[in-house]
């Protein structure tokens, strides 16, 4: 998960404060503006200091709920995951029904490998706001990863029914089909996504489906496209090792499998190509 994050604190803060307060030039808003500029420039340390200083300057300001949410994401971008969670907890103590704060905390929980906690936060968001499709999408993905197929199907069917043209609905359905071994059904869905979102993960996912259906030419094309975008993705080298094995090129398969292991793929998964 990428740690890149952009926030627009000043603009969002207008939702919390009166128009006159936003227009007023105060140390609090000066610090918020400084934090905003630092975030835009990716200077997370400066952003953290400015946000904390703003909160300390006016501890009773209702806008601090938003600042705490942003501070949590800034700390996540700094690699301070536990501090980020503690910051979100502080924000939620003040605004327990904020789906934005819950979604931010769920994102960090997922990055930390605390998937049950993330799942619980997404479940809570869905109860608070059934239209928050990103939360339902991630809830479904987590359910799928833990083989809760009925839960995942319910989530993705809901997205398909109510938001059929959304990326989340299409990707969710494609992922569901692929996880169930329904590769032919998944391929056109990945193709639909790739018309507008040319990301390596979707090329890789479609390549895997092509491998599983025996369409080696299309698989080779997708693997090449994905590797061009992310040349250090070990999973793609593992797919290419499988492709080379299917083409009866054991030496090439071995080289790709070795490269996959070097890039972090579990050696047990690559073992069949290393013989």
Secondary structure, DSSP 8 states (H G I E B T S, - for coil): --------HHHHHTTTS-HHHHHS--HHHHHHHHHHHHHHTT-HHHHHHHHHHHHHHTTT-TTHHHHHHHHHHHHHHTT-HHHHHHHHHHHHHH-TT-HHHHHHHHHHHHHTT-HHHHHHHHHHHHHH-TT-HHHHHHHHHHHHHTT-HHHHHHHHHHHHHH-TTSHHHHHHHHHHHHHTT-HHHHHHHHHHHHTT---HHHHHHHHHHHHHHT-HHHHHHHHHHHHHH-TT-HHHHHHHHHHHHHTT-HHHHHHHHHHHHHTT--HHHHGGG--
